[in-house]
Structure formats: C-alpha cells, structure tokens
Amino acid sequence: MSTLPRPQNPETDPRVKAVFDDIKATRGNDFINNLWHYLAFDPTLLETIWRDVKSVMATPSSLDPMTKELIYAAVSIANSCEYCIHSHTAAAKAKGMTEEQYAEFLSIVSLAGRTNHLLNGIKVPVDQEFDHS
C-alpha cells in the first residue's frame, strides 16, 4: 500500500505535463507508469528523478540498453524493490532479453548474493592485487 495517494489529474500542472510528455517522447509510447504518477505529487522531485533516469538509462553510452536494465534489476533485487524488479525486468525483455539470458542473470544474482554473504561473514581480506586505493 502506498504512503501517498496517487495524484488525480497531475498533468494539469505544466511542469508535470512537460515531464510526462518527455517520458512519452523518450520511450516512444504513451504509457506513463505508476512511479511517475506518484512522484507527480512533487513536481521538483519528479523533474529531478526523471532527469537522472533519462541521463543514465536513456542516453546512449558504452553499456547497451539491455545491460543497463539488467544492472538496475540486479540492484533492485539486492535492495528488495519489488516495483523496480518488475519494471526493469520487463524493460530488459522489451530490449531483447531472452528466457535463457534471464535464467543466466538470475543464476549470477543468486551466486553473487551467496558469495557476498559468505565473504561478509568470514571477513576475508581483500587481495593486494584487487585493492587499488
């Protein structure tokens, strides 16, 4: 259950409408997902988060779009964010992720979680070759 009510008619605010229009243009469709609707309660917050998401996730870079979505999904799994797990897994599928790739991704996330817990419990010192600080 949300801690905020979903704003009604958020696009009556010109700042919200501008962000929603940019989301639609950037994604090439008219779907505005719940995240953006709920963030519309604060136009400044909405603008800031969309600017940052667009800058990292929608701007071409050295990482391909599907890899970006998988990284986001992995961090969302680690942070137990159900919404982001679903939305970024769906985005990775929309960007071409196959069932085989999804199975491999989940195997890697599971392995990393398990070995992270072991190493955190044991407190294994970092090898000098890995520590470039």
TORKOL-4160 file (C-alpha; in steps of 0.2 Angstrom, whole numbers, padded with zeros to 4 digits, m for minus):
133
<pt num="1" X="0000" Y="0000" Z="0000"/>
<pt num="2" X="0007" Y="0017" Z="m0005"/>
<pt num="3" X="0011" Y="0030" Z="0008"/>
<pt num="4" X="0004" Y="0043" Z="m0003"/>
<pt num="5" X="m0012" Y="0044" Z="m0013"/>
<pt num="6" X="m0010" Y="0044" Z="m0032"/>
<pt num="7" X="m0012" Y="0062" Z="m0038"/>
<pt num="8" X="m0028" Y="0065" Z="m0048"/>
<pt num="9" X="m0025" Y="0074" Z="m0065"/>
<pt num="10" X="m0007" Y="0078" Z="m0062"/>
<pt num="11" X="m0005" Y="0084" Z="m0080"/>
<pt num="12" X="m0015" Y="0100" Z="m0075"/>
<pt num="13" X="0002" Y="0106" Z="m0068"/>
<pt num="14" X="0013" Y="0112" Z="m0083"/>
<pt num="15" X="0029" Y="0105" Z="m0075"/>
<pt num="16" X="0021" Y="0088" Z="m0073"/>
<pt num="17" X="0014" Y="0088" Z="m0091"/>
<pt num="18" X="0031" Y="0093" Z="m0098"/>
<pt num="19" X="0040" Y="0078" Z="m0089"/>
<pt num="20" X="0026" Y="0066" Z="m0094"/>
<pt num="21" X="0027" Y="0072" Z="m0112"/>
<pt num="22" X="0046" Y="0070" Z="m0112"/>
<pt num="23" X="0044" Y="0052" Z="m0104"/>
<pt num="24" X="0032" Y="0048" Z="m0119"/>
<pt num="25" X="0044" Y="0055" Z="m0132"/>
<pt num="26" X="0059" Y="0047" Z="m0125"/>
<pt num="27" X="0051" Y="0030" Z="m0123"/>
<pt num="28" X="0041" Y="0031" Z="m0140"/>
<pt num="29" X="0024" Y="0027" Z="m0132"/>
<pt num="30" X="0010" Y="0035" Z="m0122"/>
<pt num="31" X="0012" Y="0024" Z="m0106"/>
<pt num="32" X="0016" Y="0033" Z="m0090"/>
<pt num="33" X="0019" Y="0020" Z="m0076"/>
<pt num="34" X="0014" Y="0022" Z="m0058"/>
<pt num="35" X="0032" Y="0028" Z="m0052"/>
<pt num="36" X="0030" Y="0044" Z="m0062"/>
<pt num="37" X="0011" Y="0047" Z="m0057"/>
<pt num="38" X="0016" Y="0045" Z="m0039"/>
<pt num="39" X="0031" Y="0056" Z="m0040"/>
<pt num="40" X="0020" Y="0070" Z="m0048"/>
<pt num="41" X="0014" Y="0074" Z="m0030"/>
<pt num="42" X="0030" Y="0085" Z="m0030"/>
<pt num="43" X="0035" Y="0092" Z="m0047"/>
<pt num="44" X="0053" Y="0096" Z="m0042"/>
<pt num="45" X="0056" Y="0078" Z="m0036"/>
<pt num="46" X="0048" Y="0072" Z="m0052"/>
<pt num="47" X="0059" Y="0083" Z="m0063"/>
<pt num="48" X="0075" Y="0078" Z="m0054"/>
<pt num="49" X="0072" Y="0059" Z="m0054"/>
<pt num="50" X="0066" Y="0059" Z="m0072"/>
<pt num="51" X="0082" Y="0070" Z="m0077"/>
<pt num="52" X="0093" Y="0057" Z="m0068"/>
<pt num="53" X="0084" Y="0042" Z="m0075"/>
<pt num="54" X="0084" Y="0049" Z="m0093"/>
<pt num="55" X="0103" Y="0054" Z="m0091"/>
<pt num="56" X="0108" Y="0037" Z="m0086"/>
<pt num="57" X="0096" Y="0025" Z="m0093"/>
<pt num="58" X="0090" Y="0033" Z="m0109"/>
<pt num="59" X="0106" Y="0041" Z="m0115"/>
<pt num="60" X="0117" Y="0031" Z="m0126"/>
<pt num="61" X="0133" Y="0025" Z="m0118"/>
<pt num="62" X="0146" Y="0012" Z="m0118"/>
<pt num="63" X="0134" Y="0000" Z="m0110"/>
<pt num="64" X="0120" Y="m0007" Z="m0121"/>
<pt num="65" X="0102" Y="m0003" Z="m0115"/>
<pt num="66" X="0098" Y="m0021" Z="m0110"/>
<pt num="67" X="0114" Y="m0022" Z="m0099"/>
<pt num="68" X="0108" Y="m0006" Z="m0090"/>
<pt num="69" X="0091" Y="m0014" Z="m0087"/>
<pt num="70" X="0099" Y="m0030" Z="m0080"/>
<pt num="71" X="0111" Y="m0020" Z="m0069"/>
<pt num="72" X="0096" Y="m0010" Z="m0062"/>
<pt num="73" X="0086" Y="m0026" Z="m0060"/>
<pt num="74" X="0101" Y="m0034" Z="m0050"/>
<pt num="75" X="0102" Y="m0019" Z="m0038"/>
<pt num="76" X="0083" Y="m0019" Z="m0036"/>
<pt num="77" X="0084" Y="m0037" Z="m0031"/>
<pt num="78" X="0098" Y="m0033" Z="m0019"/>
<pt num="79" X="0088" Y="m0019" Z="m0012"/>
<pt num="80" X="0071" Y="m0029" Z="m0012"/>
<pt num="81" X="0062" Y="m0016" Z="m0023"/>
<pt num="82" X="0048" Y="m0026" Z="m0030"/>
<pt num="83" X="0042" Y="m0012" Z="m0041"/>
<pt num="84" X="0059" Y="m0009" Z="m0049"/>
<pt num="85" X="0062" Y="m0028" Z="m0051"/>
<pt num="86" X="0046" Y="m0030" Z="m0061"/>
<pt num="87" X="0048" Y="m0014" Z="m0071"/>
<pt num="88" X="0067" Y="m0016" Z="m0076"/>
<pt num="89" X="0065" Y="m0035" Z="m0080"/>
<pt num="90" X="0050" Y="m0030" Z="m0091"/>
<pt num="91" X="0062" Y="m0017" Z="m0099"/>
<pt num="92" X="0076" Y="m0029" Z="m0102"/>
<pt num="93" X="0064" Y="m0041" Z="m0110"/>
<pt num="94" X="0057" Y="m0027" Z="m0121"/>
<pt num="95" X="0076" Y="m0023" Z="m0126"/>
<pt num="96" X="0078" Y="m0041" Z="m0131"/>
<pt num="97" X="0082" Y="m0052" Z="m0116"/>
<pt num="98" X="0078" Y="m0070" Z="m0119"/>
<pt num="99" X="0072" Y="m0083" Z="m0106"/>
<pt num="100" X="0089" Y="m0091" Z="m0107"/>
<pt num="101" X="0098" Y="m0074" Z="m0103"/>
<pt num="102" X="0085" Y="m0071" Z="m0089"/>
<pt num="103" X="0089" Y="m0088" Z="m0081"/>
<pt num="104" X="0108" Y="m0084" Z="m0083"/>
<pt num="105" X="0105" Y="m0067" Z="m0075"/>
<pt num="106" X="0096" Y="m0075" Z="m0060"/>
<pt num="107" X="0110" Y="m0088" Z="m0058"/>
<pt num="108" X="0123" Y="m0074" Z="m0057"/>
<pt num="109" X="0112" Y="m0063" Z="m0045"/>
<pt num="110" X="0110" Y="m0078" Z="m0034"/>
<pt num="111" X="0128" Y="m0083" Z="m0034"/>
<pt num="112" X="0134" Y="m0065" Z="m0030"/>
<pt num="113" X="0122" Y="m0064" Z="m0016"/>
<pt num="114" X="0128" Y="m0081" Z="m0009"/>
<pt num="115" X="0146" Y="m0077" Z="m0010"/>
<pt num="116" X="0144" Y="m0059" Z="m0004"/>
<pt num="117" X="0136" Y="m0066" Z="0012"/>
<pt num="118" X="0150" Y="m0079" Z="0014"/>
<pt num="119" X="0163" Y="m0066" Z="0012"/>
<pt num="120" X="0154" Y="m0053" Z="0023"/>
<pt num="121" X="0153" Y="m0067" Z="0037"/>
<pt num="122" X="0171" Y="m0073" Z="0035"/>
<pt num="123" X="0178" Y="m0055" Z="0033"/>
<pt num="124" X="0191" Y="m0062" Z="0020"/>
<pt num="125" X="0204" Y="m0048" Z="0017"/>
<pt num="126" X="0205" Y="m0041" Z="0000"/>
<pt num="127" X="0219" Y="m0047" Z="m0011"/>
<pt num="128" X="0233" Y="m0033" Z="m0013"/>
<pt num="129" X="0230" Y="m0036" Z="m0032"/>
<pt num="130" X="0212" Y="m0031" Z="m0031"/>
<pt num="131" X="0215" Y="m0016" Z="m0019"/>
<pt num="132" X="0220" Y="m0001" Z="m0030"/>
<pt num="133" X="0216" Y="0013" Z="m0017"/>
